[in-house]
Amino acid sequence: MTTDELKSATAGLKAKGARNDPGIAEAARKESETTNAAMEKTAATHAKKTLSEIQDRCGETGADATKCPQ
């Protein structure tokens, strides 16, 4: 990217930023916080829940014996 292209792109982005609606930006931030909280909750419980589901299938044909209690 040349210096002129960079200046042009930067100016374009700044112009678009100046036209942004602060209310929309705030709504997006709040939605992001909600989504992040949901993902963190899932991340905190997913591994334990999934391992439990896998271990519940121990003894069935095709079960992953490496995940079954020995």
C-alpha positions as CSV (number, residue, x, y, z in Angstrom):
1,M,0.0,0.0,0.0
2,T,1.4,3.3,-1.0
3,T,1.5,6.4,1.3
4,D,-1.3,8.0,-0.7
5,E,-3.4,4.8,-0.5
6,L,-2.9,4.6,3.2
7,K,-3.9,8.2,3.7
8,S,-6.9,7.8,1.6
9,A,-8.0,4.6,3.4
10,T,-7.4,6.2,6.8
11,A,-9.4,9.3,5.8
12,G,-12.2,7.1,4.6
13,L,-12.3,5.1,7.8
14,K,-12.2,8.3,9.9
15,A,-15.1,9.7,7.9
16,K,-17.2,6.5,8.4
17,G,-16.3,6.6,12.1
18,A,-17.6,10.2,12.4
19,R,-21.0,9.1,10.9
20,N,-21.5,6.2,13.4
21,D,-24.4,6.4,15.7
22,P,-23.3,6.2,19.3
23,G,-26.5,4.5,20.3
24,I,-25.8,1.7,17.9
25,A,-22.2,1.4,19.1
26,E,-23.5,1.1,22.7
27,A,-26.0,-1.5,21.8
28,A,-23.3,-3.5,20.1
29,R,-21.1,-3.3,23.2
30,K,-23.9,-4.5,25.4
31,E,-24.7,-7.4,23.1
32,S,-21.0,-8.3,23.0
33,E,-20.9,-8.3,26.8
34,T,-23.9,-10.6,26.9
35,T,-22.5,-12.9,24.3
36,N,-19.1,-13.0,26.1
37,A,-20.7,-13.9,29.4
38,A,-22.6,-16.8,27.7
39,M,-19.5,-18.1,26.1
40,E,-17.6,-17.9,29.4
41,K,-20.3,-19.9,31.1
42,T,-20.2,-22.5,28.3
43,A,-16.4,-22.7,28.5
44,A,-16.5,-23.2,32.2
45,T,-18.8,-26.2,32.0
46,H,-18.3,-27.7,28.6
47,A,-15.3,-30.0,29.2
48,K,-16.8,-31.6,32.3
49,K,-20.2,-32.0,30.7
50,T,-18.8,-33.5,27.5
51,L,-16.5,-35.9,29.4
52,S,-19.4,-37.0,31.5
53,E,-21.5,-37.7,28.3
54,I,-18.6,-39.7,26.8
55,Q,-18.1,-41.7,30.0
56,D,-21.9,-42.4,30.1
57,R,-21.4,-44.3,26.9
58,C,-18.5,-46.5,28.3
59,G,-19.3,-50.1,27.8
60,E,-21.2,-49.5,24.5
61,T,-19.8,-50.7,21.2
62,G,-17.5,-48.1,19.8
63,A,-17.0,-46.2,23.0
64,D,-13.7,-44.3,23.4
65,A,-12.0,-46.5,26.0
66,T,-9.3,-43.8,26.6
67,K,-12.0,-41.7,28.2
68,C,-13.5,-44.5,30.3
69,P,-12.6,-45.0,34.0
70,Q,-10.1,-47.8,34.3
